[in-house]
Structures are given as structure tokens and as C-alpha cells.
Amino acid sequence: MRILAIGPRAYLGDVYLTLLREGHEVRVHAEDPPEDRAFGGLIDCVPDWRAELDWVGRDGIVFFERIGRGAIQDALRREGYRVVGGSAFGDRLEQERDFGQAVLREAGLAVAESLSFEHPSLALEWLGKNPGRFVLKHDEVGRNTFVGDHPTGGDVAFMLRRAGEGRVLLMERIEGVEVGVGAYFDGTAFLRPACIDFEHKRFFPGEMGEMTGEMGTLASYEDSEALFAATLDRIAPRFAEAGHVGYVNLNLMVNERGVWPLEFTCRFGNPGFAVLAALQPDGWGDLMGRMAVPREPRRFSTRPGWSVAIVLTVPPFPAHHTTTPPEEDPPVFFLRPPEGAERDGYHFVDMRMEEGQLLGRRRSGHLMIVTGTGDTVEAAQEHARERARNVVAPELRWRADIGDRFLAGERERLRALGWLPPA
């Protein structure tokens, strides 16, 4: 199959390397300058994706890896191209927080109280009159969420004062088990099974430190049906109306009062793509084909059990320094070089190859994701840790507790509430 991939910086280069190993023809367009590009020396990029449309044709797949290009995707579909990635509707769900909350409310789901503000200064003024614990979210994708702890909102006020420009949302802070429900949409319906995932967003073990993009994830395709049917599947008619094709994840907070949807992710997330790839034996080519050309049954093969993804980083992560010179990029080594199927457990992110040596981009410090699977959470954890210990790089760090929170009480709480089956 021919696949034309389009993104701002080859963000999902690992997916493209996997597709090449599967035997597909892949051409990649990245919008950033070649000297700044991830996967340099590993993936060659084409300068103009529109010039490649004749090559990919209407039998191949055009894949958009990030949001913000939904209207272009919709237009290409109207022209007869098979496009996987998202839609204008999906863009709005993720980028316009208040719109996403309105869609959830219209579907009959309970939503946390929230207010949207055109500028952080307006949110700060409101918070001064309405003190409390809130979660600060930005419409701008890429800005980390901040979860307030101070009872009158003093910590959120500080973050608002340094938030810069752009729309923000203050959401009531809800306590409970944070869990995501995700599924692939083929333009008409969700493919099954859906997945459940447990993200670990804070920098340090024990859920301490700043919020990062994500430090690791626990996921499974089993026992997801109850949460999926109660939440994400109820939005299926809206995705069908929009002709959305791609992955959709809905982040939830679950407690004794019910299920509270928090936000949408309408794209292939990171490390979400990796933690799911470990459970998808037929590969990305098969899955993209099922999304691009709907067919019955709307199911795909999955592995039983659990997957654990661990994000490996070096400084300055989670910060990003765009001016870091290439000579600062640290070398990355494997104690046992992975070969064959073992390579699928190592997912590069901001890496490049120079004269046969793997280098991590110091600008982000976001090196790679390692994944491990097992019939139990404990087995998947150890498998992932074993792979993480196989990687050597100066100043390397990673969280060894991905999944511990689930084992320490989240699983039993979800069972008691009826969202997971009893032991």
C-alpha cells in the first residue's frame, strides 16, 4: 500500500518506520526545516505533499498525524482521497475546550463545571472573586494542563499570570480515577474493540512534579466495553456526521458520583500510539486500511492482557530549547541491539542518525518510548522496564512506576463501581 504521511515535524516517525518494515511504500512530508527535523538520517522527507497526491492516488492513504488540518482532510475526502487522521469536527473538539464540553453535554453526559475565557487575565479576575481548586486548560494544543492544589486557587492564579495569550478554561477539579477510553473511527462507526488507558503525566514517580506531555501509560483492549458504551460511543453519531476518520480518545474522571468526561484527543497521541501498537498484531497498515475503507466486521485483532509504555528522556525535558546546537545531542546506545520483532518495542521520538550513531535531540530531550506486554499488569511492567534498562544515554531518566497507581487501588475502585469485572 502507498501511504503519504503529513505532519509538522515527522512527529510519528516511528509509525512510518514500522510501516516500511511491514512492506508498504511510505513518503513523508514534514513542515520544519531539514536541519531541525526529527528522524534525520532515518527518514527522507519530500518537500511538497501536494505534489505527491498523484503518487499516492485514490487507492493509497493520505495520513495526517496532528490536528489543525481537519478542513484540508475533509476537502481531500470530497475529492475521493482516502484520508486518515481527523476532521474539522475533531479539531474543534480538541482545540476549543468549551465546544468539546458542549458536545458532551448534548450527548447527555455529565460534565464538570467549567468556564472559558478569551484571555488569562479575565480568568484571573474571575478566580479572584470565586476562589477554589481548579484545573487550568489551554485551547492551544501543546500547552500543558495545570492541576491546582491550593484551596483558594493561589497556584492557578500564578500560572494564569504567566500564561501569555490565548483562550483558557477553568474546570472544577474532580477527584477520582482518571482513565481514558479510545477507539478508531472509520468515517461511519467506531472499530472494535475500544481500549482503556491510564496516563501518568507528572514528571516524577509518585505523581509528583510538573505536568509533562506524558511519562508513560498503561493500556488494554480488554474490559473496556462498559466505559466505552457509557461515554465515547454516545458521540459516534456526531463523528459519523462529520466523516471523521482516525483515532479518538476521551479522558474521564470516574468516582462514586458517576463518570465525568474531561477532554478529547482526536489524533494519534504520544505515547498513546506506542502503547497501543504493542497490542495490535496486524500492524499499522492493516489498521489504517480498515479506517480508510470501512468493511464488516468492524473489528481488528488485538493481543490479550496489558501494555505498558515508558517515556525515556534527558534534560531539558519537559522544557524545550529551540536554540540547542546539534553538538549537544547525546548519543543513545543499546546494551543488546534489538533485532527482528524486538525492534517493535523501541519507539523513537526526537532522534536522528549521524554516521551510524543514534543521537537524541537535546532541544526536547524526548528520546523514545519503550513498551512491554503481559497477561498481567505486573508482567507488562517488568517487560517494559527490562527494555528501558537496555537503553543507555547520558543523563537518561524514566519513571519505573508506570502502572503502580492502578495496582495500588485504582483497579479495585473501578471494580467496586462496576466499571471493571470482579477478580
Beta strands, then each sheet from edge to edge (+ up, - down):
strand 1: 2-7
strand 2: 25-30
strand 3: 61-64
strand 4: 83-84
strand 5: 114-117
strand 6: 134-138
strand 7: 146-147
strand 8: 168-172
strand 9: 177-186
strand 10: 195-204
strand 11: 208-220
strand 12: 245-255
strand 13: 258-265
strand 14: 306-313
strand 15: 333-334
strand 16: 346-348
strand 17: 351-354
strand 18: 357-360
strand 19: 366-374
strand 20: 391-392
sheet 1: 2+ 1+ 3+ 4+
sheet 2: 5+ 8- 6+ 7-
sheet 3: 13+ 12- 9+ 10- 11+ 14- 19+ 16-
sheet 4: 15+ 20-
sheet 5: 17+ 18-
end
